[in-house]
Amino acid sequence: MKFFACFFALLGITAVAGETLFETEFSPGWDKTKWEMVRSWRFDSDGVFLQNGDSIENRVPEDATPREMRNQRAGETYAAMLLKTPFSGGADIGCTMEFTDRMAPGIVIAADPVVNTKGKLEFREHYEVILYDDGLNVWHHRFVGGRQTWTLAAHLTKHLLFKPDTRYRLAVKIQPQKNGKGAAVTVTCNGECFGYTEENFFSGSYRIGIVAGEGINRFYDFKVNRL
C-alpha cells in the first residue's frame, strides 16, 4: 500500500481528484489576514517572516553564525504561522521552499493553538514535516505534564540529499483511515518519497501552515487540495 501511495505521489496523481482549498504565492501583496503567527513553547521569542521579491523568509539574528543558529541561538530563528481556516478529512499540501545552510523549513499540521500567559498564540500538539540537507523528518510534538515533548515519527535519511539555495517542492498527503483510526501520511520531495501510518492523527479538524528555523528558510508558495 505504501509503495503505491509513493508511486502515485511521485507521478503527481492523487487517488481522487480534489478541489483546491487554498492557494497563494508569497510575493508582495499576499493576503496576510488569512494567516496567524504561532509561537513555540520552547522559545521565548516572536517569530517574524520578512518579505523578499518573490518569497518570505524567517528573521534570524544578523550576528549569529550558521552553526550558532542551528544550536544555542536556534530560538531566535524560529518562525511559524498557520492558516486561520481549519481543515478536515484528506488533504494534499504542497509548498516550494529552500534553506541557505543546512536546515530546516517545513510544513506544520497542528491542533488549534492556545493563548499563552503572555497573550500569544502557542502550539500544543502538532506535526512538523521538515526538509534538511540529509533528508526529511516528521516530528510529532505533544504536551506532557505541561511541557512540550517530541518524537521522530518517520524519516528518510540520505547524506547530503538536498542542497542549499535550491528550491524544492515538499508535499504531504494526509489520508484518514477508513476505520477512523489515524491517517496514512505520504511525504514526497524531489523524487524521494516515504509513507507511514500515523495512528494518533487528529480525529477532527486540524490546522495547516509553515515552520522555519535553524537557519534562513525561504517559502515561495503554498497550496492545499482536497483528496
N, C-alpha and C positions, 0 to 999 in steps of 0.2 A: 504493500500500500504506500509506504514512504517513497519507494523507488518511483512509482507512477506519479506521485504528487510532485516530486522534484523534476521528473521528466517533462511533465506538462508545464510546470512553472518556468523551466528554462526555455521552453518554446513560447512563453508568454500566453499560455492557454489556461483559462480557469475552467473548473468543472461546469459552472453555469455562468453564462454571460450576465454581468450585472451593471446596473446604472452607476454613474459617477455621483457619489455622495458629497464629495468636496474636492476642490482643485485650486491650487494657487501657484504662482511663481513669486519668489521672494525678491523681485525687482522693486525699485522705488514705487511707492503707491499701493503696495499690497495692504490688504484690509486687516489692520492690527486689532480691530474691535472684535474679531471672531476668535481671538486667542487670549489667554491669560498666563502670566508668568507664575511659575510654581517653584518654591524653594525645596532643597533637600534638608532633612532633619540633621544631616551630618555637618552642614556648613552654615556658619553664621554670616552669610553674605547674600546680597540680592544679585541674581544673575541678570545680565544685560546682553541683548543682541544688537550689534552695530550694523548699519546699512552699508553695503558695498554697491558697486554699479549694477551687478546682476545677482547678488546673493546677500545673505546676512551671515554674520559670524559672531561667536561669543566674545565678549570683552575679556581680556587677560591682562595681568599686571605687566606693564612695559619693562620693568626692571628685573623680571624673572627669566631665568634660562629655561630652555625646553625641559631639561631634566628636573628643575625645581617645580615646573608646572605639572609634571607627572607625579610628583611626590609631595613634599611638605607644603607647597602652595597650590595644590590641586583645588582647594576650596574656593580660591579666588578666580578660577577659570570656569566654574560650573554655571551653566545656564540651561533652563528648560522651560518649555511652555506647552500648554495643552489647548486643543480646540475646545471652546465652551460647549459645543453641541455634543451630547453623548451618542454613542453608537451601540448597537446590539446585533446579535447574530453574526454571520460570517462577514469578513472584511478582507479586502486586498489593499494593503497600504504600501505606497511607494514614495521614495524620497531620493533626490540626487544630492550627494554630499561629498566632502573631501576633508582631509586633515593635512596640516602643514608639516607635522613632525612624525609622530607615530600613532596618535590616538586622540580622541575617541568619540566621534559623532554617532548618533543613533536615533532610533525610533523608540518612543516610550508608549506603553499601554498601561493605563492606570485606573484604579478606583477613584472616585471623587476625592479631591484633596480636601484637607481640613484647614481651618484658620488657626494658626498657632498663637502663642501668648503675645507675640509682637504684632498681631493683626495681619500676618502674611499667610498666603496660601502655601501649604506644605504637603508634600506627598505622604501617603501612607502606603498601602500595598500597591506595587507596580512592577512592571517588567521593562527591562531595557534591552533592546536588541542593538548591539554595539559593533561597529566597524573599527578595526585597528590593523596595524601593519601585518601582524601574524595571524589574522583570521577574523572570525565572527563569534561573539559571545551573546548568550541570552542569560541575563541576570534576573533572578526573582527576588524582589525586595519585600520584606514583611516587617511588621511591628510586633515585637515580643517583649513583654514586660516594660512597655514604654520606651523601648529602644529599637532603632532600625537595624535589622539583620538582613543578610543577603546570601544567596547560594547561586552557584553556576548551574542553571537548569539544563543547558545544552550548549554545544560549541562545535566549531570547526577550526582546526589549527593547522596551519602550514607556514613555515618560516618565510617571512618577507613576501607573503601572498599579495598584499596590497601596497601600493606606492604612495608617497606623499605628493601633495599638489596634483592629484589626479582625481577627476570626477568619477564617482561610482554610483550606480543606481541600486540602492538597498530596497528590497521588497520583503514584506512579511504578510503571509496569508494565514488568516485565522478561520478555522472551520469547526464550529461546535459539533461535538459528537452527537449522534442520533439518540443515544441513550441518556443524554442530558448530563453526562459526567465529563466535564472538561472539554478540551478542544485540541484538534490537530493543528500544529503550528509548522509552517514551512517557511524557511528563510533562504533567499537567493540573492546573489550579488556577483556580477561579472563572471557568469558561467559556473559559479560554485553554488551548491545547494545542500541543505540538510533539513530534516524534519524530525519532530518528536511529538509525543502526546503530553500535553500539559493538563494533568488530571485536576489541578486546583484552579483552572482558569475561571474568571468571573462568570457566574451563572446568569447575571442580569446584564445591565448596561455597563459600558466602560468608556473611558476617555482615551484619546489618541493625540500624540504630539511628537516633539523632537527634544533631544537632550544632547548637550555638548560638555566636554570637559577634558582636562589633562593636556591641553594644548589648544591651538587655534583650529576651530572646526567651521566649515562653511556649508550652508544649505542653499540650494538653488530652487527647489520646487517641492511640492507635497501634494499627494493625491490619494484619495480613498475611494475605492469601488466596492459595491456590494457583491459578495459572492453569490 
